[in-house]
Amino acid sequence: MLSQLEPSIGFALVKVMEIGVRVLNIFFSGVFILMSSSVIASESPVRDISEIISKEEFLSYYNVADFIEHSPKVTEFVAPEADDIKQYGSDVMKTLTGSDCDRDGKMDSNSECNAVFYKLWMKYQR
């Protein structure tokens, strides 16, 4: 009787392994698709700043300093310095606030703000 069961057990094991391989293929295919879509999503298209700031708005700024002053503000957390920790304790949090001249949600340096202003200036022929 055992010899009669052996082929059916072997057949069942082969079927289980085939199903397992299919499940793994589907799983890894799904993971690959999800990873690919997250990479594509992280490569957001570069927006033209003139789509965000109209000519009328741009012409309302007196100069680059006025443009920077009226740009949205962004606050970022930074590592506290040793003096901050000494004065306020180990739980101190330090922030920096700056301008977001290109409207991407990140703080821009002065040179980045100047470049955005210059690009708009060239486009709108101020």
All heavy atoms as an XYZ file, in Angstrom:
996
protein
N       0.806     -1.182      0.000
C       0.000      0.000      0.000
C       0.856      1.255      0.000
O       0.492      2.256     -0.614
C      -0.914     -0.031      1.213
C      -1.811      1.142      1.288
S      -3.307      0.628      2.092
C      -4.140      2.110      2.096
N       1.977      1.242      0.680
C       2.872      2.392      0.713
C       3.412      2.703     -0.668
O       3.539      3.867     -1.034
C       4.016      2.118      1.687
C       4.976      3.283      1.905
C       4.240      4.492      2.465
C       6.092      2.869      2.831
N       3.676      1.664     -1.462
C       4.179      1.894     -2.810
C       3.124      2.556     -3.685
O       3.448      3.296     -4.608
C       4.655      0.587     -3.450
O       3.564     -0.305     -3.558
N       1.855      2.323     -3.414
C       0.795      2.971     -4.174
C       0.673      4.443     -3.782
O       0.293      5.290     -4.572
C      -0.544      2.264     -3.938
C      -0.610      0.896     -4.551
C      -1.922      0.207     -4.200
O      -2.614      0.598     -3.280
N      -2.219     -0.855     -4.933
N       0.975      4.807     -2.545
C       0.869      6.183     -2.075
C       2.069      7.028     -2.495
O       1.943      8.236     -2.665
C       0.741      6.226     -0.549
C      -0.562      5.691      0.036
C      -0.494      5.737      1.546
C      -1.745      6.501     -0.461
N       3.204      6.397     -2.637
C       4.414      7.159     -2.953
C       4.280      7.978     -4.226
O       4.621      9.155     -4.229
C       5.617      6.218     -3.029
C       6.105      5.784     -1.684
C       7.289      4.864     -1.775
O       7.862      4.702     -2.866
O       7.642      4.288     -0.744
N       3.797      7.446     -5.345
C       3.665      8.280     -6.531
C       2.698      9.443     -6.327
O       2.932     10.558     -6.795
C       3.155      7.334     -7.608
C       3.545      5.977     -7.144
C       3.530      6.048     -5.648
N       1.596      9.208     -5.604
C       0.631     10.292     -5.409
C       1.194     11.353     -4.470
O       0.928     12.540     -4.638
C      -0.698      9.750     -4.889
O      -0.520      9.132     -3.637
N       1.983     10.939     -3.480
C       2.620     11.913     -2.592
C       3.632     12.733     -3.377
O       3.703     13.944     -3.266
C       3.279     11.207     -1.382
C       2.210     10.629     -0.467
C       4.156     12.174     -0.619
C       2.770      9.790      0.655
N       4.412     12.067     -4.208
C       5.391     12.770     -5.031
C       4.712     13.744     -5.972
O       5.168     14.884     -6.159
N       3.592     13.313     -6.570
C       2.839     14.173     -7.478
C       2.305     15.401     -6.730
O       2.364     16.522     -7.210
C       1.689     13.378     -8.104
C       0.857     14.183     -9.064
C       1.348     14.508    -10.320
C      -0.399     14.626     -8.691
C       0.583     15.252    -11.208
C      -1.172     15.369     -9.563
C      -0.677     15.688    -10.829
N       1.794     15.184     -5.510
C       1.264     16.274     -4.697
C       2.363     17.252     -4.320
O       2.176     18.473     -4.361
C       0.586     15.725     -3.447
N       3.538     16.727     -3.975
C       4.662     17.614     -3.633
C       5.092     18.451     -4.830
O       5.386     19.638     -4.688
C       5.840     16.793     -3.101
C       5.677     16.223     -1.698
C       6.869     15.339     -1.356
C       5.543     17.351     -0.689
N       5.111     17.876     -6.005
C       5.468     18.604     -7.213
C       4.460     19.712     -7.463
O       4.823     20.843     -7.782
C       5.580     17.647     -8.427
C       5.668     18.416     -9.723
C       6.766     16.716     -8.257
N       3.169     19.422     -7.307
C       2.122     20.427     -7.510
C       2.266     21.563     -6.501
O       2.124     22.736     -6.844
C       0.728     19.797     -7.403
C       0.349     18.992     -8.596
C       0.269     19.910     -9.801
C      -0.155     19.145    -11.032
N      -0.125     19.954    -12.222
N       2.536     21.207     -5.231
C       2.710     22.231     -4.196
C       3.912     23.113     -4.536
O       3.858     24.336     -4.404
C       2.863     21.584     -2.802
C       3.331     22.583     -1.771
C       1.554     20.944     -2.373
N       4.993     22.514     -5.004
C       6.183     23.287     -5.371
C       5.893     24.182     -6.572
O       6.331     25.331     -6.608
C       7.362     22.348     -5.641
C       7.893     21.690     -4.379
S       9.219     20.514     -4.681
C      10.455     21.521     -5.420
N       5.145     23.688     -7.544
C       4.791     24.513     -8.704
C       3.959     25.721     -8.275
O       4.183     26.832     -8.729
C       4.019     23.688     -9.730
C       4.860     22.722    -10.510
C       4.037     21.865    -11.467
O       2.796     22.063    -11.549
O       4.627     21.001    -12.136
N       3.010     25.482     -7.382
C       2.178     26.577     -6.875
C       3.042     27.571     -6.107
O       2.904     28.785     -6.261
C       1.024     26.032     -6.010
C       0.046     25.250     -6.887
C       0.317     27.152     -5.259
C      -1.003     24.485     -6.112
N       3.970     27.060     -5.317
C       4.871     27.931     -4.554
C       5.726     28.797     -5.467
O       5.917     29.979     -5.215
N       6.214     28.215     -6.546
C       7.027     28.969     -7.505
C       6.183     30.053     -8.169
O       6.616     31.185     -8.343
C       7.664     28.022     -8.551
C       8.257     28.795     -9.702
C       8.706     27.146     -7.883
N       4.943     29.724     -8.523
C       4.047     30.716     -9.136
C       3.764     31.860     -8.163
O       3.769     33.010     -8.548
C       2.740     30.063     -9.572
C       2.890     29.209    -10.782
C       1.564     28.656    -11.207
N       1.744     27.703    -12.295
C       0.862     26.806    -12.636
N      -0.288     26.727    -11.979
N       1.094     25.982    -13.640
N       3.506     31.514     -6.910
C       3.240     32.543     -5.904
C       4.463     33.447     -5.737
O       4.340     34.673     -5.683
C       2.834     31.905     -4.557
C       2.831     32.932     -3.434
C       1.478     31.241     -4.674
N       5.644     32.851     -5.681
C       6.865     33.655     -5.566
C       7.060     34.539     -6.795
O       7.450     35.702     -6.669
C       8.089     32.753     -5.367
C       8.287     32.222     -3.958
C       9.466     31.257     -3.924
C       8.492     33.346     -2.970
N       6.789     34.008     -7.982
C       6.906     34.825     -9.196
C       5.947     36.010     -9.155
O       6.318     37.134     -9.489
C       6.634     33.980    -10.444
C       7.816     33.127    -10.841
O       8.941     33.418    -10.456
N       7.566     32.072    -11.593
N       4.722     35.755     -8.747
C       3.732     36.835     -8.645
C       4.167     37.846     -7.592
O       4.097     39.058     -7.801
C       2.336     36.261     -8.333
C       1.830     35.460     -9.536
C       1.357     37.362     -7.945
C       0.585     34.636     -9.255
N       4.651     37.353     -6.453
C       5.101     38.237     -5.384
C       6.242     39.135     -5.855
O       6.195     40.356     -5.689
C       5.539     37.408     -4.166
C       6.177     38.232     -3.090
C       5.398     39.026     -2.254
C       7.547     38.226     -2.915
C       5.988     39.787     -1.261
C       8.144     38.989     -1.926
C       7.359     39.771     -1.097
N       7.275     38.541     -6.445
C       8.416     39.335     -6.882
C       8.052     40.265     -8.033
O       8.571     41.379     -8.132
C       9.601     38.439     -7.253
C      10.297     37.858     -6.053
C      10.378     36.491     -5.873
C      10.834     38.681     -5.084
C      11.007     35.954     -4.761
C      11.465     38.159     -3.961
C      11.554     36.787     -3.793
N       7.147     39.845     -8.893
C       6.679     40.736     -9.954
C       5.971     41.944     -9.356
O       6.168     43.077     -9.787
C       5.733     40.001    -10.905
O       6.404     38.950    -11.557
N       5.140     41.711     -8.348
C       4.437     42.803     -7.674
C       5.400     43.761     -6.992
O       5.255     44.979     -7.078
N       6.400     43.204     -6.322
C       7.407     44.045     -5.661
C       8.146     44.876     -6.700
O       8.366     46.076     -6.504
C       8.387     43.183     -4.840
C       9.582     44.001     -4.376
C       7.669     42.569     -3.649
N       8.527     44.277     -7.798
C       9.235     44.998     -8.859
C       8.379     46.133     -9.417
O       8.856     47.242     -9.616
C       9.644     44.033     -9.976
C      10.335     44.713    -11.113
C      11.619     45.200    -10.969
C       9.693     44.887    -12.328
C      12.259     45.835    -12.009
C      10.314     45.524    -13.379
C      11.610     46.001    -13.220
N       7.098     45.862     -9.635
C       6.198     46.898    -10.163
C       6.067     48.039     -9.165
O       6.122     49.210     -9.536
C       4.831     46.295    -10.513
C       4.957     45.407    -11.758
C       3.785     47.373    -10.727
C       3.734     44.565    -12.046
N       5.910     47.711     -7.883
C       5.796     48.752     -6.866
C       7.076     49.572     -6.769
O       7.026     50.793     -6.632
C       5.451     48.142     -5.511
C       4.039     47.595     -5.371
C       3.873     46.893     -4.032
C       3.023     48.709     -5.516
N       8.221     48.921     -6.839
C       9.489     49.647     -6.773
C       9.644     50.541     -7.991
O      10.102     51.674     -7.880
C      10.660     48.662     -6.660
C      10.738     47.986     -5.314
S      12.024     46.729     -5.226
C      13.477     47.654     -5.617
N       9.255     50.063     -9.147
C       9.363     50.857    -10.369
C       8.460     52.074    -10.305
O       8.858     53.175    -10.684
C       8.990     50.019    -11.595
O       9.868     48.942    -11.725
N       7.250     51.899     -9.805
C       6.334     53.029     -9.743
C       6.786     54.049     -8.714
O       6.611     55.245     -8.917
C       4.912     52.566     -9.440
O       4.854     51.981     -8.160
N       7.419     53.619     -7.624
C       7.897     54.591     -6.637
C       9.091     55.369     -7.173
O       9.245     56.542     -6.883
C       8.246     53.903     -5.318
O       9.363     53.067     -5.477
N       9.925     54.739     -7.980
C      11.046     55.451     -8.595
C      10.519     56.470     -9.591
O      10.964     57.612     -9.633
C      12.025     54.460     -9.281
C      13.005     55.190    -10.173
C      12.742     53.637     -8.245
N       9.535     56.087    -10.375
C       8.949     57.006    -11.349
C       8.286     58.165    -10.624
O       8.419     59.311    -11.025
C       7.951     56.262    -12.258
C       8.718     55.289    -13.163
C       7.131     57.235    -13.089
C       7.831     54.309    -13.905
N       7.592     57.884     -9.528
C       6.912     58.941     -8.783
C       7.907     59.894     -8.139
O       7.649     61.083     -8.032
C       6.007     58.326     -7.720
N       9.069     59.377     -7.706
C      10.046     60.249     -7.059
C      10.746     61.156     -8.060
O      11.314     62.158     -7.690
C      11.085     59.423     -6.300
O      11.884     58.692     -7.204
N      10.714     60.799     -9.328
C      11.304     61.632    -10.354
C      10.225     62.579    -10.891
O       9.777     62.476    -12.020
C      11.868     60.775    -11.485
C      13.012     59.897    -11.048
C      13.452     58.930    -12.136
O      12.848     58.922    -13.222
O      14.381     58.176    -11.874
N       9.791     63.495    -10.009
C       8.722     64.398    -10.399
C       9.198     65.336    -11.501
O      10.366     65.722    -11.533
C       8.237     65.196     -9.196
O       9.300     65.932     -8.654
N       8.310     65.686    -12.389
C       8.702     66.555    -13.488
C       9.094     67.936    -12.983
O       8.543     68.436    -12.007
C       7.446     66.626    -14.359
C       6.328     66.263    -13.455
C       6.909     65.348    -12.422
N      10.049     68.524    -13.652
C      10.498     69.860    -13.292
C       9.465     70.849    -13.792
O       9.114     70.865    -14.968
C      11.886     70.148    -13.919
C      12.310     71.564    -13.617
C      12.902     69.145    -13.428
N       8.957     71.664    -12.879
C       7.948     72.648    -13.246
C       8.628     73.955    -13.620
O       9.619     74.349    -13.027
C       6.991     72.901    -12.089
C       6.148     71.718    -11.734
C       5.155     72.043    -10.674
N       5.847     72.612     -9.521
C       5.257     73.035     -8.429
N       3.963     72.973     -8.343
N       5.944     73.520     -7.431
N       8.041     74.619    -14.581
C       8.501     75.948    -14.957
C       7.939     76.923    -13.934
O       6.733     76.963    -13.710
C       8.016     76.278    -16.373
C       8.541     77.610    -16.865
O       9.368     78.238    -16.167
O       8.128     78.027    -17.958
N       8.803     77.698    -13.308
C       8.372     78.604    -12.249
C       7.370     79.635    -12.763
O       6.534     80.115    -12.005
C       9.597     79.282    -11.580
C       9.194     80.023    -10.297
C      10.296     80.229    -12.534
C       8.770     79.132     -9.189
N       7.405     79.914    -14.053
C       6.462     80.898    -14.605
C       5.033     80.342    -14.643
O       4.088     81.106    -14.820
C       6.900     81.354    -15.994
O       6.894     80.278    -16.892
N       4.870     79.025    -14.463
C       3.534     78.446    -14.341
C       2.943     78.734    -12.959
O       1.737     78.671    -12.777
C       3.574     76.934    -14.563
C       3.959     76.532    -15.970
C       4.120     75.034    -16.109
O       3.857     74.297    -15.130
O       4.507     74.585    -17.196
N       3.808     79.053    -12.013
C       3.379     79.308    -10.640
C       3.287     80.811    -10.364
O       2.357     81.269     -9.710
C       4.359     78.641     -9.649
C       4.403     77.135     -9.904
C       3.972     78.943     -8.214
C       5.511     76.430     -9.179
N       4.268     81.551    -10.860
C       4.315     83.001    -10.622
C       3.978     83.711    -11.933
O       4.718     83.621    -12.908
C       5.700     83.430    -10.111
C       6.003     82.711     -8.800
C       5.762     84.947     -9.939
C       7.392     82.948     -8.269
N       2.869     84.409    -11.927
C       2.421     85.105    -13.131
C       3.269     86.349    -13.381
O       3.999     86.825    -12.501
C       0.959     85.517    -12.983
O       0.848     86.518    -11.974
N       3.154     86.869    -14.583
C       3.867     88.099    -14.942
C       3.420     89.248    -14.042
O       4.249     90.026    -13.556
C       3.619     88.449    -16.417
C       4.373     89.670    -16.868
C       4.193     89.908    -18.356
C       5.047     91.104    -18.789
N       4.997     91.308    -20.235
N       2.128     89.339    -13.779
C       1.601     90.405    -12.924
C       2.192     90.326    -11.519
O       2.584     91.337    -10.942
C       0.074     90.340    -12.865
C      -0.618     90.662    -14.179
C      -0.538     89.518    -15.204
O      -0.439     88.329    -14.807
O      -0.547     89.835    -16.397
N       2.236     89.100    -10.963
C       2.813     88.939     -9.632
C       4.287     89.302     -9.651
O       4.765     90.015     -8.770
C       2.630     87.507     -9.131
C       3.205     87.289     -7.738
C       3.104     85.850     -7.256
O       2.447     85.023     -7.916
O       3.701     85.564     -6.199
N       5.015     88.818    -10.646
C       6.445     89.096    -10.712
C       6.712     90.595    -10.821
O       7.615     91.122    -10.170
C       7.091     88.359    -11.886
C       8.558     88.648    -12.008
C       9.456     88.112    -11.108
C       9.035     89.471    -13.017
C      10.817     88.396    -11.199
C      10.378     89.747    -13.130
C      11.270     89.210    -12.210
N       5.942     91.286    -11.631
C       6.157     92.724    -11.816
C       5.810     93.531    -10.568
O       6.205     94.703    -10.463
C       5.356     93.227    -13.018
C       5.822     92.689    -14.375
C       4.900     93.172    -15.481
C       7.265     93.064    -14.651
N       5.115     92.914     -9.626
C       4.797     93.624     -8.387
C       5.996     93.706     -7.436
O       5.980     94.496     -6.494
C       3.615     92.958     -7.679
O       4.004     91.712     -7.130
N       7.038     92.899     -7.681
C       8.231     92.928     -6.834
C       9.148     94.063     -7.283
O       9.428     94.225     -8.471
C       8.974     91.590     -6.879
C       8.126     90.426     -6.429
C       7.903     89.343     -7.264
C       7.536     90.407     -5.168
C       7.115     88.277     -6.856
C       6.752     89.351     -4.754
C       6.543     88.288     -5.601
O       5.766     87.240     -5.193
N       9.649     94.811     -6.308
C      10.511     95.951     -6.597
C      11.897     95.495     -7.083
O      12.461     96.070     -7.995
C      10.623     96.835     -5.353
C      11.464     98.055     -5.537
C      11.038     99.097     -6.359
C      12.688     98.183     -4.895
C      11.816    100.219     -6.542
C      13.469     99.304     -5.074
C      13.028    100.320     -5.893
O      13.805    101.428     -6.076
N      12.447     94.455     -6.441
C      13.768     93.918     -6.792
C      13.885     92.491     -6.247
O      12.923     91.964     -5.696
C      14.887     94.822     -6.265
C      14.790     95.036     -4.762
O      14.232     94.217     -4.041
N      15.318     96.154     -4.289
N      15.057     91.887     -6.367
C      15.240     90.504     -5.929
C      15.055     90.372     -4.424
O      14.511     89.371     -3.944
C      16.600     89.928     -6.397
C      17.765     90.597     -5.700
C      16.652     88.419     -6.207
N      15.454     91.375     -3.659
C      15.273     91.320     -2.204
C      13.787     91.302     -1.851
O      13.363     90.565     -0.952
C      15.965     92.504     -1.540
N      12.992     92.080     -2.555
C      11.548     92.106     -2.346
C      10.924     90.760     -2.736
O      10.037     90.244     -2.047
C      10.939     93.248     -3.162
C       9.499     93.526     -2.797
O       9.156     93.465     -1.600
O       8.706     93.819     -3.722
N      11.419     90.172     -3.833
C      10.957     88.856     -4.277
C      11.236     87.804     -3.200
O      10.364     87.007     -2.852
C      11.660     88.484     -5.588
C      11.415     87.084     -6.048
C      10.183     86.697     -6.559
C      12.421     86.130     -5.986
C       9.949     85.400     -6.985
C      12.211     84.830     -6.413
C      10.971     84.462     -6.920
N      12.447     87.814     -2.654
C      12.815     86.848     -1.614
C      11.979     87.076     -0.356
O      11.474     86.133      0.260
C      14.324     86.915     -1.303
C      15.134     86.437     -2.521
C      14.673     86.103     -0.071
C      16.626     86.672     -2.421
N      11.800     88.325      0.020
C      11.031     88.657      1.220
C       9.589     88.174      1.138
O       9.007     87.724      2.120
C      11.057     90.166      1.457
C      10.298     90.612      2.681
C      10.887     90.090      3.987
O      12.116     89.886      4.057
O      10.108     89.867      4.921
N       9.004     88.225     -0.045
C       7.602     87.838     -0.214
C       7.418     86.377     -0.655
O       6.294     85.945     -0.896
C       6.904     88.785     -1.197
C       6.696     90.136     -0.612
N       7.611     91.148     -0.776
C       5.718     90.628      0.177
C       7.189     92.225     -0.140
N       6.031     91.930      0.458
N       8.502     85.630     -0.756
C       8.408     84.205     -1.077
C       7.901     83.447      0.150
O       8.110     83.884      1.284
C       9.776     83.652     -1.481
O      10.165     84.185     -2.716
N       7.247     82.297     -0.066
C       6.794     81.494      1.081
C       7.972     81.102      1.965
O       9.094     80.925      1.484
C       6.182     80.249      0.437
C       5.902     80.627     -0.970
C       6.894     81.673     -1.337
N       7.721     80.987      3.252
C       8.755     80.621      4.212
C       8.681     79.129      4.523
O       7.598     78.542      4.585
C       8.621     81.428      5.499
C       8.677     82.940      5.276
C       9.949     83.367      4.591
C       9.957     84.864      4.354
N      10.315     85.220      3.003
N       9.846     78.537      4.710
C       9.967     77.111      5.017
C      10.811     76.980      6.283
O      11.822     77.667      6.425
C      10.654     76.357      3.862
C      10.833     74.893      4.204
C       9.873     76.512      2.584
N      10.390     76.106      7.184
C      11.143     75.852      8.406
C      11.642     74.418      8.387
O      10.878     73.494      8.112
C      10.269     76.095      9.656
O       9.812     77.453      9.631
C      11.048     75.849     10.930
N      12.929     74.249      8.663
C      13.550     72.923      8.680
C      14.218     72.688     10.025
O      14.754     73.618     10.629
C      14.602     72.807      7.572
C      14.037     72.903      6.178
C      15.108     72.821      5.099
O      16.312     72.787      5.437
O      14.735     72.776      3.919
N      14.181     71.448     10.492
C      14.890     71.070     11.710
C      16.345     70.780     11.366
O      16.638     70.133     10.355
C      14.256     69.834     12.354
C      12.932     70.124     12.992
C      11.749     69.910     12.305
C      12.874     70.631     14.279
C      10.528     70.191     12.890
C      11.659     70.912     14.871
C      10.484     70.695     14.176
N      17.250     71.267     12.202
C      18.682     71.018     12.024
C      19.249     70.505     13.345
O      18.634     70.644     14.402
C      19.432     72.302     11.573
C      18.967     72.739     10.202
C      19.255     73.427     12.576
N      20.430     69.932     13.273
C      21.077     69.405     14.472
C      21.510     70.568     15.374
O      22.101     71.537     14.891
C      22.281     68.561     14.091
N      21.227     70.485     16.666
C      21.664     71.548     17.577
C      23.175     71.520     17.763
O      23.805     70.462     17.676
C      20.929     71.232     18.882
C      20.617     69.789     18.812
C      20.476     69.448     17.363
N      23.719     72.687     17.999
C      25.160     72.782     18.251
C      25.430     72.472     19.720
O      24.515     72.450     20.549
C      25.639     74.186     17.892
C      25.480     74.490     16.409
C      25.873     75.920     16.061
O      26.373     76.648     16.943
O      25.661     76.297     14.903
N      26.701     72.255     20.044
C      27.076     71.905     21.416
C      26.668     72.996     22.396
O      26.203     72.704     23.511
C      28.576     71.657     21.490
N      26.798     74.254     22.015
C      26.397     75.363     22.891
C      24.895     75.347     23.169
O      24.455     75.674     24.279
C      26.781     76.712     22.274
C      28.284     76.929     22.231
O      29.000     76.233     22.991
O      28.746     77.780     21.453
N      24.099     75.000     22.155
C      22.651     74.913     22.337
C      22.302     73.824     23.353
O      21.457     74.031     24.230
C      21.948     74.604     21.007
C      22.157     75.689     19.969
O      22.240     76.865     20.358
O      22.246     75.352     18.773
N      22.949     72.682     23.220
C      22.692     71.558     24.133
C      23.117     71.929     25.544
O      22.412     71.643     26.521
C      23.414     70.283     23.642
C      22.806     69.845     22.302
C      23.326     69.164     24.674
C      23.570     68.746     21.602
N      24.262     72.605     25.657
C      24.760     73.009     26.971
C      23.803     74.003     27.627
O      23.516     73.905     28.826
C      26.149     73.634     26.822
C      26.814     73.996     28.111
C      28.196     74.543     27.842
C      28.871     74.960     29.143
N      30.205     75.523     28.896
N      23.288     74.947     26.845
C      22.417     75.985     27.390
C      20.998     75.486     27.660
O      20.404     75.818     28.681
C      22.369     77.177     26.446
C      21.565     78.341     26.978
C      21.632     79.561     26.078
O      22.301     79.560     25.059
N      20.932     80.615     26.473
N      20.438     74.675     26.736
C      19.027     74.294     26.837
C      18.782     72.841     27.205
O      17.639     72.439     27.404
C      18.318     74.601     25.516
C      18.387     76.058     25.131
C      19.196     76.481     24.092
C      17.643     77.011     25.823
C      19.267     77.825     23.736
C      17.710     78.350     25.484
C      18.523     78.755     24.447
O      18.590     80.073     24.105
N      19.815     72.019     27.215
C      19.651     70.613     27.572
C      19.646     69.712     26.345
O      19.621     70.158     25.203
N      19.655     68.410     26.592
C      19.799     67.430     25.501
C      18.539     67.287     24.649
O      18.590     66.731     23.562
C      20.187     66.071     26.075
O      19.165     65.620     26.941
N      17.403     67.779     25.122
C      16.152     67.660     24.362
C      15.882     68.854     23.454
O      14.796     68.969     22.888
C      14.964     67.486     25.312
C      15.019     66.168     26.060
O      15.641     65.230     25.535
O      14.449     66.083     27.157
N      16.861     69.736     23.315
C      16.658     70.952     22.519
C      16.487     70.594     21.038
O      17.087     69.645     20.532
C      17.832     71.946     22.706
C      19.118     71.409     22.109
C      17.504     73.297     22.098
N      15.627     71.343     20.369
C      15.433     71.196     18.928
C      15.733     72.542     18.292
O      15.308     73.583     18.799
C      14.002     70.765     18.619
C      13.672     69.397     19.176
S      11.947     68.953     19.008
C      11.818     68.687     17.281
N      16.423     72.518     17.170
C      16.813     73.757     16.503
C      16.196     73.789     15.108
O      16.173     72.776     14.416
C      18.340     73.831     16.412
C      18.865     75.138     15.896
C      20.378     75.184     15.985
C      20.892     76.518     15.518
N      22.353     76.595     15.636
N      15.691     74.948     14.726
C      15.094     75.095     13.403
C      15.719     76.274     12.678
O      16.237     77.203     13.296
C      13.574     75.322     13.495
O      13.323     76.525     14.232
C      12.865     74.160     14.140
N      15.651     76.212     11.366
C      16.026     77.324     10.500
C      14.834     77.655      9.629
O      14.144     76.761      9.153
C      17.212     76.955      9.597
C      18.560     76.744     10.261
C      19.586     76.302      9.217
C      19.031     78.014     10.942
N      14.595     78.923      9.420
C      13.511     79.355      8.548
C      14.107     80.161      7.406
O      14.959     81.021      7.618
C      12.484     80.205      9.318
O      11.953     79.413     10.377
C      11.356     80.662      8.418
N      13.681     79.842      6.202
C      14.181     80.535      5.022
C      13.109     80.606      3.954
O      11.972     80.190      4.150
N      13.484     81.135      2.815
C      12.543     81.355      1.718
C      12.510     80.178      0.760
O      13.520     79.519      0.534
C      12.926     82.618      0.957
O      12.852     83.732      1.822
N      11.340     79.957      0.189
C      11.138     78.935     -0.836
C      10.840     79.654     -2.149
O       9.700     79.755     -2.573
C       9.985     78.011     -0.440
C       9.698     76.945     -1.476
O      10.573     76.690     -2.328
O       8.598     76.380     -1.448
N      11.876     80.150     -2.783
C      11.708     80.995     -3.974
C      11.173     80.227     -5.181
O      10.446     80.790     -6.000
C      13.032     81.665     -4.311
S      13.586     82.800     -3.022
N      11.519     78.952     -5.311
C      11.070     78.188     -6.479
C       9.798     77.384     -6.203
O       9.341     76.618     -7.044
C      12.177     77.284     -7.014
C      12.689     76.292     -5.996
O      12.112     76.202     -4.884
O      13.676     75.608     -6.302
N       9.235     77.562     -5.021
C       7.943     76.982     -4.647
C       7.921     75.453     -4.703
O       6.935     74.847     -5.085
C       6.796     77.523     -5.494
C       6.717     79.025     -5.718
C       6.775     79.841     -4.447
N       6.256     81.193     -4.626
C       7.019     82.286     -4.706
N       8.338     82.202     -4.640
N       6.458     83.482     -4.822
N       9.048     74.830     -4.303
C       9.102     73.367     -4.305
C       9.002     72.774     -2.905
O       9.114     71.565     -2.722
C      10.375     72.871     -4.985
C      11.646     73.232     -4.228
O      11.569     74.016     -3.254
O      12.718     72.741     -4.617
N       8.794     73.619     -1.890
C       8.640     73.133     -0.525
C       9.934     72.991      0.234
O       9.933     72.554      1.382
N      11.064     73.359     -0.373
C      12.369     73.250      0.273
C      12.988     74.641      0.394
O      12.778     75.503     -0.457
C      13.300     72.357     -0.537
C      12.787     70.947     -0.690
C      13.677     70.147     -1.604
C      13.027     68.806     -1.921
N      13.652     68.163     -3.059
N      13.767     74.826      1.451
C      14.428     76.093      1.663
C      15.487     76.314      0.573
O      16.242     75.407      0.247
C      15.097     76.120      3.041
C      15.630     77.476      3.434
S      16.489     77.512      5.026
C      15.442     76.555      6.071
N      15.500     77.523      0.017
C      16.449     77.850     -1.045
C      17.544     78.774     -0.531
O      17.297     79.633      0.333
C      15.725     78.531     -2.213
C      14.710     77.613     -2.875
O      15.006     76.414     -3.004
O      13.638     78.102     -3.258
N      18.730     78.610     -1.087
C      19.840     79.502     -0.748
C      19.646     80.831     -1.466
O      18.800     80.961     -2.364
C      21.170     78.871     -1.164
O      21.229     78.797     -2.581
N      20.444     81.803     -1.096
C      20.367     83.111     -1.734
C      20.654     83.009     -3.227
O      19.964     83.625     -4.046
C      21.340     84.081     -1.059
C      21.096     85.504     -1.470
O      19.957     85.911     -1.646
N      22.161     86.262     -1.643
N      21.633     82.202     -3.599
C      21.961     82.057     -5.027
C      20.836     81.375     -5.795
O      20.565     81.712     -6.947
C      23.280     81.304     -5.203
O      23.186     80.007     -4.664
N      20.150     80.409     -5.167
C      19.005     79.763     -5.820
C      17.872     80.768     -6.028
O      17.235     80.788     -7.089
C      18.513     78.572     -4.997
C      19.463     77.395     -5.013
C      19.107     76.324     -4.010
O      18.631     76.645     -2.905
O      19.309     75.138     -4.337
N      17.626     81.614     -5.031
C      16.579     82.633     -5.160
C      16.941     83.631     -6.255
O      16.085     84.046     -7.042
C      16.379     83.355     -3.833
S      15.499     82.356     -2.604
N      18.199     84.005     -6.312
C      18.645     84.923     -7.374
C      18.443     84.296     -8.749
O      18.023     84.975     -9.693
C      20.107     85.312     -7.188
C      20.309     86.278     -6.045
O      19.429     87.057     -5.714
N      21.465     86.207     -5.406
N      18.728     83.010     -8.871
C      18.564     82.322    -10.157
C      17.092     82.266    -10.568
O      16.773     82.463    -11.750
C      19.148     80.913    -10.069
N      16.198     82.015     -9.621
C      14.768     81.988     -9.925
C      14.310     83.373    -10.365
O      13.591     83.517    -11.360
C      13.952     81.503     -8.698
C      12.467     81.691     -8.922
C      14.263     80.052     -8.397
N      14.734     84.398     -9.640
C      14.361     85.769     -9.991
C      14.870     86.108    -11.395
O      14.139     86.669    -12.222
C      14.928     86.757     -8.970
C      14.537     88.178     -9.226
C      13.336     88.670     -8.760
C      15.374     89.032     -9.942
C      12.965     89.986     -8.999
C      15.009     90.344    -10.185
C      13.803     90.822     -9.708
N      16.121     85.747    -11.680
C      16.707     86.047    -12.993
C      15.953     85.324    -14.111
O      15.688     85.897    -15.167
C      18.190     85.665    -13.011
C      18.874     85.954    -14.317
C      19.168     87.264    -14.688
C      19.211     84.930    -15.194
C      19.792     87.543    -15.898
C      19.824     85.195    -16.403
C      20.111     86.499    -16.742
O      20.719     86.766    -17.945
N      15.584     84.073    -13.868
C      14.832     83.315    -14.869
C      13.496     83.991    -15.172
O      13.105     84.140    -16.336
C      14.598     81.885    -14.382
C      13.840     81.029    -15.360
C      13.671     79.618    -14.852
C      12.922     78.795    -15.889
N      12.762     77.422    -15.477
N      12.799     84.405    -14.120
C      11.534     85.105    -14.317
C      11.753     86.455    -14.988
O      10.984     86.869    -15.846
C      10.815     85.282    -12.981
C      10.258     83.993    -12.365
C       9.844     84.227    -10.919
C       9.093     83.468    -13.203
N      12.808     87.142    -14.613
C      13.136     88.441    -15.196
C      13.383     88.307    -16.705
O      12.892     89.098    -17.487
C      14.360     89.017    -14.478
C      14.730     90.400    -14.888
C      14.115     91.566    -14.500
C      15.783     90.778    -15.757
N      14.746     92.636    -15.068
C      15.774     92.186    -15.855
C      16.759     90.057    -16.458
C      16.690     92.882    -16.627
C      17.663     90.756    -17.217
C      17.624     92.151    -17.305
N      14.119     87.265    -17.070
C      14.393     87.024    -18.506
C      13.106     86.644    -19.249
O      12.883     87.089    -20.373
C      15.425     85.922    -18.680
C      16.813     86.306    -18.209
S      17.510     87.685    -19.130
C      17.755     86.949    -20.712
N      12.268     85.835    -18.639
C      11.036     85.399    -19.297
C      10.072     86.553    -19.487
O       9.450     86.691    -20.553
C      10.351     84.300    -18.485
C       9.025     83.914    -19.069
C       8.648     82.523    -18.796
C       7.342     82.232    -19.514
N       7.296     80.955    -20.080
N       9.929     87.389    -18.487
C       8.954     88.462    -18.540
C       9.541     89.765    -19.078
O       8.848     90.775    -19.091
C       8.315     88.676    -17.168
C       7.504     87.487    -16.719
C       7.580     87.026    -15.403
C       6.638     86.817    -17.566
C       6.819     85.950    -14.978
C       5.891     85.733    -17.152
C       5.979     85.302    -15.864
O       5.234     84.240    -15.440
N      10.798     89.748    -19.483
C      11.445     90.915    -20.117
C      11.234     92.183    -19.305
O      10.788     93.203    -19.814
C      10.908     91.103    -21.535
C      11.104     89.934    -22.454
C      12.530     89.797    -22.936
O      13.161     90.767    -23.285
N      13.035     88.576    -22.942
N      11.559     92.104    -18.075
C      11.367     93.249    -17.190
C      12.167     94.376    -17.691
O      12.144     95.415    -17.929
C      11.805     92.901    -15.779
C      11.419     93.958    -14.814
C      11.583     93.457    -13.410
N      11.259     94.560    -12.530
C      10.566     94.453    -11.445
N      10.130     93.308    -11.084
N      10.309     95.472    -10.683
